[in-house]
Amino acid sequence: MLARKNNSPDDAQTRDTAAAPRASILLVDDDPRNLLALQELLGDLGHQLVPAKSGAEALRQSLQRDFALILLDVLMPDMDGFEVARLIRERERSRHTPIIFLTGAYEDSPSMFRGYEAGAVDYIIKPLNPDVLKSKIAVFIELYRKSAVLSREIAERKQAEEQLRQSEERLRALTARLQSVREEERTTISREIHDELGQSLTGLKMDLTWLANHVKGEQKHLAPKFKSMFGLIDETIQSVRRIASGLRPEVLDEAEGLTAAIAWQARHFQMRTGIRCKVDLPAESPVLDQERSTATFRIFQEVLTNVARHAEATRLDVSMKLDTDRLRLEVKDNGKGIPDSAVRGPKSLGLLGMHERATLIGGKIDITGAPGKGTKVTLSIPLTAE
């Protein structure tokens, strides 16, 4: 059996170090001997050492690459270290690069304070102590590597969030397209059922009427059969109308539009379930495009379905109000009340579908409930596309 391997903090640090880019250190000194001495001293650290013999060359290098640390001599002929540090700090790319000033022992305190004002993070007096210099460099290199790892993780997270956002947008667009196709199919099937079957049944009833009127005296015993057939045809016609309306209510596409469709659905719901419905609708139907009318009506249907299945209610209040630029539809029952766990539960597919329909048209749904005090569903949508 293989022993389980535990990841220690040292392992994590090793991974971070390996993942971080190789650190570069900018060495700035006008004396070639000092530059050579610094390179010899720091060569065994494994960092990339970039020499610069003047302040101008240091500025050019800071524009071309990122440095983990800058070791900057204070006294240089054309441009001293204070001016170089100030210019480095003014540039976006090198604004936060740590600078350690290297200066002679004769430098006074005011000069050192001036260096800190220019952006230095530390001062090291010459002659340099190798151990002190290396330990300070190690601290800043570690900070640089940690910062690089953190920046990469932030970039990866932002990329993942962007990919997730794009995925959600594509999924929402697909959902909208599927719902649109579904409504188109419902409309087509509803019209075909209503027109084709309705006309056929009407023709059949007319033929049966003709036959009934031409039955001779000795065939009067067929009258009960004719009556039964008339009743069956009438029931079938009612079934056709009910199925067609269930697929796509004709009233939704008429002049009265959404208001008439809400009223019709409430009446049908009351007859089917026995739950009393009080409907308060505006005198004039809101002017909505087909997408918004259909989405609002389907959400209302889903609310009624949930009331019939789960609410144990005896009364339902439906109200629709128009603001300046929004429509507000409120449905409240006197049932047992929906628990918070059901409102926010991932398995409440009906509620999720309602929220998704509302989101697709720029609306929002608020669902509240209390035990024994019923549930209230409020839908708010813009009258026009935002």
C-alpha contacts under 8 A as a table, 3 or more apart, distances in Angstrom:
res1	aa1	res2	aa2	distance
7	N	11	D	6.05
7	N	12	A	7.24
8	S	11	D	5.19
8	S	12	A	6.62
9	P	12	A	5.05
9	P	13	Q	6.16
10	D	13	Q	4.99
10	D	14	T	6.12
11	D	14	T	5.04
11	D	15	R	6.27
12	A	15	R	5.12
12	A	16	D	6.21
13	Q	16	D	5.05
13	Q	17	T	6.07
14	T	17	T	5.08
14	T	18	A	6.10
15	R	18	A	5.10
15	R	19	A	6.03
16	D	19	A	5.08
16	D	20	A	6.07
16	D	145	R	7.68
16	D	146	K	7.41
16	D	149	V	6.50
17	T	20	A	5.25
17	T	145	R	6.71
18	A	21	P	7.78
19	A	149	V	7.11
20	A	145	R	5.50
20	A	146	K	7.71
20	A	148	A	6.07
20	A	149	V	5.80
21	P	145	R	7.27
21	P	148	A	7.46
22	R	47	H	6.56
22	R	48	Q	7.17
23	A	47	H	5.49
23	A	48	Q	6.19
23	A	67	F	6.91
23	A	68	A	5.71
23	A	141	I	6.82
23	A	144	Y	7.68
23	A	145	R	7.64
24	S	47	H	5.89
24	S	48	Q	4.53
24	S	49	L	5.90
24	S	50	V	7.06
24	S	66	D	7.36
24	S	67	F	5.01
24	S	68	A	5.63
24	S	69	L	7.16
25	I	47	H	7.07
25	I	48	Q	6.17
25	I	49	L	5.07
25	I	50	V	6.07
25	I	67	F	5.62
25	I	68	A	5.89
25	I	69	L	5.04
25	I	70	I	5.75
25	I	71	L	7.44
26	L	49	L	6.20
26	L	50	V	4.87
26	L	51	P	6.02
26	L	52	A	7.18
26	L	58	A	7.56
26	L	67	F	6.59
26	L	69	L	6.45
26	L	70	I	4.68
26	L	71	L	6.15
27	L	35	L	6.85
27	L	38	L	7.66
27	L	49	L	6.95
27	L	50	V	5.94
27	L	51	P	4.72
27	L	52	A	5.96
27	L	70	I	6.17
27	L	71	L	5.03
27	L	72	L	6.36
28	V	35	L	7.39
28	V	51	P	6.10
28	V	52	A	4.77
28	V	53	K	5.99
28	V	54	S	6.60
28	V	55	G	7.20
28	V	58	A	6.45
28	V	70	I	7.53
28	V	71	L	6.08
28	V	72	L	4.83
28	V	73	D	5.97
29	D	32	P	7.20
29	D	34	N	6.72
29	D	35	L	6.15
29	D	51	P	7.99
29	D	52	A	6.55
29	D	53	K	5.32
29	D	54	S	6.37
29	D	72	L	6.62
29	D	73	D	5.21
29	D	76	M	7.19
30	D	35	L	7.99
30	D	52	A	7.73
30	D	53	K	4.57
30	D	54	S	5.39
30	D	73	D	7.88
30	D	76	M	5.94
30	D	77	P	7.79
31	D	34	N	5.42
31	D	35	L	6.55
31	D	53	K	7.01
32	P	35	L	5.01
32	P	36	L	6.10
32	P	53	K	7.06
33	R	36	L	5.11
33	R	37	A	6.12
34	N	37	A	5.02
34	N	38	L	6.15
35	L	38	L	5.14
35	L	39	Q	6.23
35	L	51	P	6.68
35	L	53	K	7.95
36	L	39	Q	5.10
36	L	40	E	6.15
37	A	40	E	5.11
37	A	41	L	6.04
38	L	41	L	5.00
38	L	42	L	6.05
39	Q	42	L	5.31
39	Q	43	G	5.45
39	Q	49	L	6.91
40	E	43	G	5.28
40	E	44	D	7.96
41	L	44	D	7.43
41	L	130	P	7.11
42	L	45	L	5.64
42	L	47	H	7.97
42	L	134	K	7.48
43	G	46	G	6.43
43	G	47	H	7.33
43	G	49	L	7.73
52	A	55	G	7.51
52	A	57	E	5.57
52	A	58	A	5.36
52	A	61	Q	7.87
53	K	57	E	6.60
53	K	58	A	7.60
54	S	57	E	5.27
54	S	58	A	6.26
54	S	76	M	7.21
54	S	78	D	7.65
54	S	79	M	7.50
55	G	58	A	4.97
55	G	59	L	6.27
55	G	76	M	7.65
55	G	78	D	7.49
55	G	79	M	5.61
55	G	80	D	7.05
55	G	81	G	7.16
55	G	84	V	5.69
56	A	59	L	5.14
56	A	60	R	6.38
56	A	79	M	7.56
56	A	84	V	7.86
57	E	60	R	5.07
57	E	61	Q	6.23
58	A	61	Q	5.14
58	A	62	S	6.19
58	A	84	V	7.78
59	L	62	S	5.11
59	L	63	L	6.42
59	L	84	V	7.20
59	L	87	L	7.71
59	L	88	I	6.69
60	R	63	L	5.26
60	R	64	Q	6.55
61	Q	64	Q	5.17
61	Q	65	R	6.44
62	S	65	R	5.74
62	S	66	D	6.58
62	S	67	F	7.31
62	S	88	I	7.35
62	S	93	R	7.75
62	S	94	S	6.47
63	L	66	D	7.89
63	L	93	R	7.13
63	L	94	S	7.70
66	D	93	R	7.27
66	D	94	S	7.07
67	F	70	I	6.95
67	F	94	S	7.81
67	F	97	T	6.66
68	A	97	T	6.41
68	A	98	P	7.23
68	A	140	F	7.11
68	A	141	I	6.09
68	A	144	Y	5.59
69	L	97	T	6.11
69	L	98	P	5.28
69	L	99	I	6.07
69	L	100	I	7.67
69	L	137	I	7.67
69	L	140	F	6.86
69	L	141	I	7.30
70	I	97	T	7.26
70	I	98	P	6.34
70	I	99	I	4.77
70	I	100	I	6.22
71	L	99	I	6.06
71	L	100	I	5.03
71	L	101	F	6.06
71	L	102	L	6.76
72	L	81	G	6.26
72	L	99	I	6.81
72	L	100	I	6.11
72	L	101	F	4.92
72	L	102	L	5.84
73	D	76	M	7.06
73	D	80	D	7.92
73	D	81	G	5.81
73	D	101	F	5.79
73	D	102	L	4.76
73	D	103	T	6.12
74	V	80	D	5.74
74	V	81	G	4.13
74	V	82	F	6.59
74	V	101	F	6.29
74	V	102	L	6.23
74	V	103	T	5.69
75	L	80	D	5.32
75	L	81	G	6.27
75	L	103	T	7.42
76	M	79	M	5.90
76	M	80	D	4.73
76	M	81	G	6.78
77	P	80	D	6.51
79	M	83	E	6.33
79	M	84	V	6.69
80	D	83	E	5.64
80	D	84	V	6.44
81	G	84	V	5.00
81	G	85	A	5.99
81	G	101	F	7.66
82	F	85	A	5.19
82	F	86	R	6.22
82	F	114	R	7.42
82	F	115	G	5.88
82	F	118	A	5.79
83	E	86	R	5.06
83	E	87	L	6.23
83	E	118	A	7.55
84	V	87	L	5.24
84	V	88	I	6.12
85	A	88	I	5.07
85	A	89	R	6.16
85	A	99	I	7.50
85	A	118	A	5.77
85	A	119	G	6.24
85	A	120	A	7.34
86	R	89	R	5.17
86	R	90	E	6.42
86	R	118	A	5.13
86	R	119	G	6.72
87	L	90	E	5.10
87	L	91	R	6.81
88	I	91	R	5.57
88	I	94	S	5.85
88	I	95	R	6.36
89	R	92	E	7.54
89	R	94	S	6.22
89	R	95	R	4.29
89	R	96	H	7.13
89	R	118	A	7.96
89	R	119	G	6.85
90	E	94	S	7.90
90	E	95	R	6.20
91	R	94	S	5.68
91	R	95	R	5.57
92	E	95	R	5.18
93	R	96	H	7.80
94	S	97	T	5.22
98	P	119	G	7.99
98	P	120	A	6.85
98	P	121	V	6.05
98	P	140	F	7.60
99	I	119	G	7.00
99	I	120	A	4.86
99	I	121	V	5.69
99	I	122	D	7.06
100	I	120	A	5.72
100	I	121	V	5.86
100	I	122	D	4.87
100	I	123	Y	5.70
100	I	124	I	7.15
101	F	115	G	7.44
101	F	120	A	6.53
101	F	122	D	6.37
101	F	123	Y	4.87
101	F	124	I	6.20
102	L	123	Y	6.23
102	L	124	I	5.14
102	L	125	I	6.03
102	L	126	K	6.67
103	T	107	E	6.80
103	T	123	Y	7.39
103	T	124	I	6.45
103	T	125	I	5.18
103	T	126	K	5.75
104	G	107	E	5.85
104	G	125	I	5.55
104	G	126	K	4.87
104	G	127	P	7.30
105	A	125	I	5.48
105	A	126	K	5.93
105	A	127	P	7.80
107	E	111	S	6.38
107	E	112	M	7.16
108	D	111	S	5.53
108	D	112	M	6.58
109	S	112	M	5.01
109	S	113	F	6.17
110	P	113	F	5.02
110	P	114	R	6.15
111	S	114	R	4.98
111	S	115	G	6.30
112	M	115	G	4.99
112	M	116	Y	6.49
112	M	123	Y	7.33
113	F	116	Y	5.14
113	F	117	E	6.29
114	R	117	E	5.00
114	R	118	A	6.26
115	G	118	A	5.03
115	G	119	G	6.62
115	G	120	A	5.73
116	Y	119	G	5.22
116	Y	120	A	4.63
116	Y	121	V	6.60
116	Y	122	D	7.55
117	E	120	A	7.13
120	A	123	Y	7.45
124	I	128	L	7.10
124	I	133	L	7.71
125	I	128	L	6.36
126	K	129	N	7.92
128	L	132	V	7.94
128	L	133	L	7.00
129	N	132	V	5.40
129	N	133	L	6.12
130	P	133	L	5.16
130	P	134	K	6.00
131	D	134	K	5.22
131	D	135	S	6.08
132	V	135	S	5.26
132	V	136	K	6.26
133	L	136	K	5.31
133	L	137	I	6.12
134	K	137	I	4.99
134	K	138	A	6.00
135	S	138	A	5.01
135	S	139	V	6.44
136	K	139	V	5.21
136	K	140	F	6.59
137	I	140	F	5.30
137	I	141	I	6.05
138	A	141	I	5.11
138	A	142	E	6.08
139	V	142	E	5.27
139	V	143	L	6.33
140	F	143	L	4.97
140	F	144	Y	6.08
141	I	144	Y	4.94
141	I	145	R	6.18
142	E	145	R	5.12
142	E	146	K	6.12
143	L	146	K	5.13
143	L	147	S	6.00
144	Y	147	S	5.04
144	Y	148	A	6.08
145	R	148	A	4.97
145	R	149	V	6.16
146	K	149	V	5.17
146	K	150	L	6.08
147	S	150	L	5.04
147	S	151	S	5.98
148	A	151	S	5.07
148	A	152	R	6.15
149	V	152	R	5.14
149	V	153	E	6.19
150	L	153	E	5.05
150	L	154	I	6.11
151	S	154	I	5.06
151	S	155	A	6.12
152	R	155	A	5.03
152	R	156	E	6.07
153	E	156	E	5.02
153	E	157	R	6.05
154	I	157	R	5.05
154	I	158	K	6.09
155	A	158	K	5.07
155	A	159	Q	6.08
156	E	159	Q	4.98
156	E	160	A	6.07
157	R	160	A	4.96
157	R	161	E	6.04
158	K	161	E	4.99
158	K	162	E	6.06
159	Q	162	E	5.04
159	Q	163	Q	6.11
160	A	163	Q	5.04
160	A	164	L	6.07
161	E	164	L	4.98
161	E	165	R	6.08
162	E	165	R	4.97
162	E	166	Q	6.12
163	Q	166	Q	5.10
163	Q	167	S	6.02
164	L	167	S	4.95
164	L	168	E	6.11
165	R	168	E	5.08
165	R	169	E	6.19
166	Q	169	E	4.99
166	Q	170	R	6.15
167	S	170	R	5.11
167	S	171	L	6.04
168	E	171	L	4.98
168	E	172	R	5.96
169	E	172	R	5.03
169	E	173	A	6.06
170	R	173	A	5.03
170	R	174	L	6.08
171	L	174	L	5.00
171	L	175	T	6.07
172	R	175	T	4.95
172	R	176	A	6.13
172	R	360	L	7.38
173	A	176	A	5.08
173	A	177	R	6.18
174	L	177	R	5.03
174	L	178	L	6.10
175	T	178	L	5.09
175	T	179	Q	6.11
176	A	179	Q	5.16
176	A	180	S	6.08
176	A	360	L	6.83
177	R	180	S	5.00
177	R	181	V	6.13
178	L	181	V	5.11
178	L	182	R	5.98
179	Q	182	R	4.93
179	Q	183	E	6.13
180	S	183	E	5.19
180	S	184	E	6.21
181	V	184	E	5.03
181	V	185	E	6.13
182	R	185	E	5.11
182	R	186	R	6.09
183	E	186	R	4.94
183	E	187	T	6.06
183	E	248	R	7.94
184	E	187	T	5.12
184	E	188	T	6.16
185	E	188	T	5.07
185	E	189	I	6.01
186	R	189	I	5.22
186	R	190	S	5.86
186	R	247	L	5.31
186	R	248	R	6.15
187	T	190	S	5.10
187	T	191	R	6.17
187	T	247	L	6.84
187	T	248	R	5.57
188	T	191	R	5.30
188	T	192	E	6.15
189	I	192	E	5.05
189	I	193	I	6.00
189	I	244	A	7.67
189	I	247	L	7.67
190	S	193	I	5.22
190	S	194	H	6.04
190	S	243	I	7.49
190	S	244	A	4.39
190	S	245	S	7.12
190	S	247	L	5.76
190	S	248	R	6.13
191	R	194	H	5.01
191	R	195	D	5.77
191	R	244	A	7.04
192	E	195	D	5.19
192	E	196	E	5.43
192	E	197	L	7.40
193	I	196	E	5.55
193	I	197	L	5.24
193	I	198	G	6.84
193	I	240	V	6.70
193	I	244	A	6.35
194	H	197	L	5.87
194	H	198	G	5.06
194	H	199	Q	7.72
194	H	240	V	6.46
194	H	241	R	6.48
194	H	244	A	6.10
195	D	198	G	5.20
195	D	199	Q	5.75
196	E	199	Q	5.36
196	E	200	S	6.14
197	L	200	S	5.03
197	L	201	L	6.00
197	L	240	V	7.29
198	G	201	L	5.24
198	G	202	T	6.09
198	G	237	I	6.46
198	G	240	V	6.98
199	Q	202	T	5.03
199	Q	203	G	6.09
200	S	203	G	5.10
200	S	204	L	6.08
201	L	204	L	4.92
201	L	205	K	6.11
201	L	233	I	6.73
201	L	236	T	7.92
201	L	237	I	6.74
202	T	205	K	5.10
202	T	206	M	6.27
203	G	206	M	5.06
203	G	207	D	6.26
204	L	207	D	5.15
204	L	208	L	6.12
205	K	208	L	5.01
205	K	209	T	6.10
205	K	230	F	6.90
205	K	233	I	6.83
206	M	209	T	5.03
206	M	210	W	6.31
207	D	210	W	5.05
207	D	211	L	6.29
208	L	211	L	5.05
208	L	212	A	6.12
208	L	226	F	7.57
208	L	230	F	7.72
209	T	212	A	5.07
209	T	213	N	6.19
210	W	213	N	5.20
210	W	214	H	6.38
211	L	214	H	5.17
211	L	215	V	6.35
212	A	215	V	5.49
212	A	223	A	7.42
212	A	226	F	6.68
215	V	219	Q	5.94
215	V	220	K	6.81
216	K	219	Q	5.37
216	K	220	K	6.77
217	G	220	K	5.48
218	E	221	H	7.60
219	Q	222	L	5.83
219	Q	223	A	7.97
220	K	223	A	5.60
221	H	224	P	7.03
222	L	225	K	5.23
222	L	226	F	6.32
223	A	226	F	5.05
223	A	227	K	6.22
224	P	227	K	5.00
224	P	228	S	6.17
225	K	228	S	5.07
225	K	229	M	6.20
226	F	229	M	5.06
226	F	230	F	6.17
227	K	230	F	5.08
227	K	231	G	6.24
228	S	231	G	5.10
228	S	232	L	6.23
229	M	232	L	5.02
229	M	233	I	6.17
230	F	233	I	5.18
230	F	234	D	6.18
231	G	234	D	5.12
231	G	235	E	6.17
232	L	235	E	5.12
232	L	236	T	6.15
233	I	236	T	5.03
233	I	237	I	6.16
234	D	237	I	5.08
234	D	238	Q	6.29
235	E	238	Q	5.10
235	E	239	S	6.18
236	T	239	S	4.93
236	T	240	V	6.13
237	I	240	V	5.05
237	I	241	R	6.28
238	Q	241	R	5.11
238	Q	242	R	6.09
239	S	242	R	4.98
239	S	243	I	6.05
240	V	243	I	5.20
240	V	244	A	6.02
241	R	244	A	5.12
241	R	245	S	5.99
242	R	245	S	5.16
242	R	246	G	6.04
243	I	246	G	5.01
243	I	247	L	6.29
244	A	247	L	5.21
244	A	248	R	6.22
244	A	249	P	7.05
245	S	248	R	5.07
245	S	249	P	4.14
245	S	250	E	6.56
246	G	249	P	6.30
248	R	252	L	7.66
249	P	252	L	5.60
249	P	253	D	7.64
249	P	261	A	7.12
250	E	253	D	5.60
250	E	254	E	6.70
251	V	254	E	5.04
251	V	255	A	7.91
251	V	256	E	7.09
251	V	257	G	6.16
251	V	258	L	7.97
251	V	260	A	6.43
251	V	261	A	5.66
252	L	256	E	7.42
252	L	257	G	4.54
252	L	258	L	5.62
252	L	260	A	7.09
252	L	261	A	5.24
252	L	293	S	7.66
252	L	294	T	7.80
253	D	257	G	5.69
254	E	257	G	5.27
256	E	259	T	6.25
256	E	260	A	5.45
256	E	261	A	7.92
256	E	284	E	7.72
256	E	285	S	5.85
257	G	260	A	5.76
257	G	261	A	6.29
257	G	285	S	6.44
257	G	293	S	7.59
258	L	261	A	4.97
258	L	262	I	6.08
258	L	285	S	6.42
258	L	286	P	7.33
258	L	293	S	5.82
258	L	297	F	7.01
259	T	262	I	5.27
259	T	263	A	6.32
259	T	281	L	6.66
259	T	282	P	7.50
259	T	284	E	7.74
259	T	285	S	5.17
259	T	286	P	7.50
260	A	263	A	5.10
260	A	264	W	6.01
260	A	285	S	7.73
261	A	264	W	5.04
261	A	265	Q	6.06
261	A	297	F	7.37
262	I	265	Q	5.18
262	I	266	A	6.14
262	I	297	F	6.84
262	I	300	F	7.66
263	A	266	A	5.16
263	A	267	R	6.28
263	A	279	V	6.98
264	W	267	R	5.24
264	W	268	H	6.19
265	Q	268	H	5.05
265	Q	269	F	5.99
265	Q	301	Q	7.63
266	A	269	F	4.99
266	A	270	Q	6.15
266	A	277	C	6.48
266	A	279	V	7.60
267	R	270	Q	5.15
267	R	271	M	6.30
267	R	277	C	7.38
268	H	271	M	5.22
268	H	272	R	6.12
269	F	272	R	5.13
269	F	273	T	5.95
269	F	274	G	7.71
269	F	275	I	7.52
269	F	304	L	7.47
270	Q	273	T	5.42
270	Q	274	G	5.05
270	Q	275	I	5.14
270	Q	276	R	5.70
270	Q	277	C	6.19
271	M	274	G	5.64
271	M	275	I	7.85
273	T	308	A	7.03
274	G	314	T	7.72
275	I	313	A	6.93
275	I	314	T	4.88
275	I	315	R	5.44
275	I	316	L	6.90
276	R	314	T	6.26
276	R	315	R	4.75
276	R	316	L	6.06
277	C	315	R	5.97
277	C	316	L	4.71
277	C	317	D	5.87
277	C	318	V	7.25
278	K	315	R	7.82
278	K	316	L	6.20
278	K	317	D	4.83
278	K	318	V	6.06
279	V	317	D	6.09
279	V	318	V	4.73
279	V	319	S	5.89
280	D	317	D	7.92
280	D	318	V	6.05
280	D	319	S	4.52
280	D	320	M	6.41
281	L	318	V	7.98
281	L	319	S	5.75
281	L	320	M	5.11
281	L	321	K	7.11
282	P	285	S	6.54
282	P	320	M	6.60
282	P	321	K	6.58
282	P	322	L	7.76
286	P	322	L	7.53
286	P	327	L	7.90
286	P	383	L	7.88
287	V	383	L	7.34
288	L	291	E	7.97
288	L	292	R	6.04
288	L	293	S	5.93
288	L	383	L	6.09
288	L	384	T	6.98
289	D	292	R	5.59
289	D	293	S	6.26
289	D	384	T	7.70
290	Q	293	S	5.15
290	Q	294	T	5.92
291	E	294	T	5.31
291	E	295	A	6.09
291	E	361	I	7.78
292	R	295	A	5.12
292	R	296	T	6.01
292	R	361	I	6.48
292	R	383	L	7.99
293	S	296	T	5.30
293	S	297	F	6.12
294	T	297	F	5.15
294	T	298	R	6.08
295	A	298	R	5.17
295	A	299	I	6.14
295	A	357	R	6.17
295	A	358	A	7.18
295	A	361	I	7.87
296	T	299	I	5.17
296	T	300	F	6.21
296	T	358	A	7.74
297	F	300	F	5.03
297	F	301	Q	6.22
298	R	301	Q	4.95
298	R	302	E	6.23
299	I	302	E	5.06
299	I	303	V	6.24
299	I	354	M	5.59
299	I	357	R	7.41
299	I	358	A	8.00
300	F	303	V	5.08
300	F	304	L	6.32
301	Q	304	L	5.17
301	Q	305	T	6.21
302	E	305	T	4.97
302	E	306	N	6.25
302	E	350	G	7.02
302	E	354	M	7.36
303	V	306	N	5.18
303	V	307	V	6.27
303	V	331	V	7.77
303	V	377	V	7.70
304	L	307	V	5.01
304	L	308	A	6.18
305	T	308	A	5.19
305	T	309	R	6.20
306	N	309	R	5.13
306	N	310	H	5.76
306	N	311	A	7.03
307	V	310	H	5.53
307	V	311	A	4.72
307	V	312	E	7.22
307	V	313	A	7.07
307	V	333	D	7.53
308	A	311	A	6.40
308	A	312	E	7.13
308	A	313	A	7.76
309	R	312	E	7.57
311	A	333	D	7.60
311	A	334	N	7.91
311	A	335	G	4.73
311	A	336	K	5.66
311	A	337	G	6.62
311	A	338	I	7.61
311	A	374	G	7.44
311	A	375	T	7.91
312	E	335	G	5.09
312	E	336	K	6.33
313	A	316	L	7.49
313	A	333	D	6.17
313	A	334	N	5.29
313	A	335	G	3.89
313	A	336	K	7.13
313	A	374	G	7.75
314	T	333	D	7.73
314	T	334	N	6.62
314	T	335	G	7.05
315	R	333	D	5.81
315	R	334	N	5.86
315	R	335	G	7.94
316	L	331	V	7.05
316	L	332	K	5.78
316	L	333	D	4.51
316	L	334	N	6.86
317	D	330	E	7.94
317	D	331	V	5.74
317	D	332	K	5.17
317	D	333	D	6.33
318	V	329	L	7.48
318	V	330	E	5.81
318	V	331	V	4.65
318	V	332	K	6.61
319	S	329	L	5.88
319	S	330	E	5.29
319	S	331	V	6.65
320	M	327	L	7.28
320	M	328	R	5.69
320	M	329	L	4.49
320	M	330	E	6.38
321	K	327	L	6.03
321	K	328	R	5.19
321	K	329	L	6.54
322	L	325	D	7.62
322	L	326	R	6.11
322	L	327	L	4.78
322	L	328	R	6.29
323	D	326	R	5.18
323	D	327	L	6.24
323	D	328	R	7.73
325	D	382	P	5.91
325	D	383	L	5.55
325	D	384	T	7.60
326	R	380	S	6.67
326	R	381	I	5.53
326	R	382	P	4.30
326	R	383	L	5.10
327	L	379	L	8.00
327	L	380	S	5.67
327	L	381	I	5.41
327	L	382	P	6.26
327	L	383	L	6.24
328	R	378	T	7.00
328	R	379	L	5.66
328	R	380	S	4.56
328	R	381	I	6.73
329	L	378	T	5.79
329	L	379	L	5.08
329	L	380	S	6.51
330	E	376	K	7.08
330	E	377	V	5.76
330	E	378	T	4.47
330	E	379	L	6.32
331	V	376	K	5.75
331	V	377	V	5.26
331	V	378	T	6.52
332	K	374	G	7.12
332	K	375	T	5.75
332	K	376	K	4.30
332	K	377	V	6.38
333	D	374	G	5.27
333	D	375	T	5.62
333	D	376	K	6.64
334	N	337	G	7.67
334	N	372	G	7.72
334	N	373	K	6.01
334	N	374	G	4.29
334	N	375	T	7.00
335	G	372	G	6.48
335	G	373	K	6.52
335	G	374	G	4.31
335	G	375	T	6.90
336	K	370	A	7.65
336	K	371	P	5.61
336	K	372	G	4.38
336	K	373	K	6.20
336	K	374	G	5.23
336	K	375	T	7.69
337	G	369	G	4.83
337	G	370	A	4.96
337	G	371	P	4.82
337	G	372	G	5.67
337	G	373	K	5.72
337	G	374	G	3.97
337	G	375	T	4.84
338	I	342	A	6.66
338	I	343	V	7.13
338	I	368	T	7.28
338	I	369	G	4.98
338	I	370	A	6.51
338	I	371	P	7.06
338	I	374	G	7.16
338	I	375	T	5.91
339	P	342	A	5.46
339	P	343	V	6.63
339	P	369	G	6.50
339	P	370	A	6.88
339	P	371	P	7.20
340	D	343	V	5.02
340	D	344	R	6.27
340	D	368	T	7.92
340	D	369	G	7.59
341	S	344	R	5.41
341	S	345	G	5.42
342	A	345	G	4.90
342	A	348	S	6.46
343	V	348	S	7.27
343	V	351	L	7.31
343	V	367	I	6.96
343	V	368	T	7.98
344	R	348	S	7.74
345	G	348	S	5.67
346	P	349	L	7.28
346	P	352	L	7.91
348	S	351	L	5.47
348	S	352	L	6.20
349	L	352	L	4.91
349	L	353	G	6.00
350	G	353	G	5.10
350	G	354	M	6.34
351	L	354	M	5.03
351	L	355	H	6.25
352	L	355	H	5.12
352	L	356	E	6.11
353	G	356	E	5.04
353	G	357	R	6.13
354	M	357	R	5.18
354	M	358	A	6.22
354	M	365	I	7.72
355	H	358	A	5.15
355	H	359	T	6.10
355	H	364	K	6.76
355	H	365	I	6.14
356	E	359	T	5.05
356	E	360	L	6.22
357	R	360	L	5.30
357	R	361	I	6.89
358	A	361	I	5.56
358	A	362	G	6.36
358	A	363	G	4.65
358	A	364	K	5.43
358	A	365	I	6.82
358	A	379	L	7.72
358	A	381	I	7.24
359	T	362	G	4.96
359	T	363	G	5.19
359	T	364	K	6.11
360	L	363	G	7.34
361	I	381	I	7.08
361	I	382	P	7.74
361	I	385	A	7.18
362	G	381	I	6.29
362	G	382	P	6.63
362	G	385	A	7.40
362	G	386	E	7.08
363	G	379	L	7.23
363	G	380	S	5.46
363	G	381	I	4.04
363	G	382	P	6.45
364	K	379	L	5.99
364	K	380	S	5.55
364	K	381	I	6.60
365	I	377	V	7.00
365	I	378	T	5.62
365	I	379	L	4.63
365	I	380	S	6.51
366	D	377	V	5.83
366	D	378	T	5.15
366	D	379	L	6.62
367	I	375	T	7.26
367	I	376	K	5.85
367	I	377	V	4.62
367	I	378	T	6.49
368	T	375	T	5.78
368	T	376	K	5.39
368	T	377	V	6.65
369	G	373	K	6.98
369	G	374	G	5.79
369	G	375	T	4.22
369	G	376	K	6.24
370	A	373	K	5.24
370	A	374	G	6.16
370	A	375	T	6.85
371	P	374	G	6.92
382	P	385	A	6.80
382	P	386	E	7.28
